[in-house]
Amino acid sequence: MLTPAAITHILEAAEARLLGTVPIDGFIGPAHVSIIIGSKPYEAFAQTYQNR
């Protein structure tokens, strides 16, 4: 499950902490990975970062 780890790395980057936000609208992830792992690994991102 490298995809959630990569998303975490982007969202917790030093630049993101410095700005207090990540100026992105969303992620386009690998569908073949998401089909296997499902949506559950991504739910924490929505809860944690929804207001940033």
Long-range contacts (C-beta under 8 A, 24 or more apart in sequence): 1-33, 1-37, 1-41, 2-33, 3-29, 3-30, 3-33, 3-34, 3-37, 3-41, 4-37, 4-41, 4-42, 4-45, 7-42, 7-45, 8-45, 11-45, 11-49, 20-52, 21-52, 22-49, 22-52
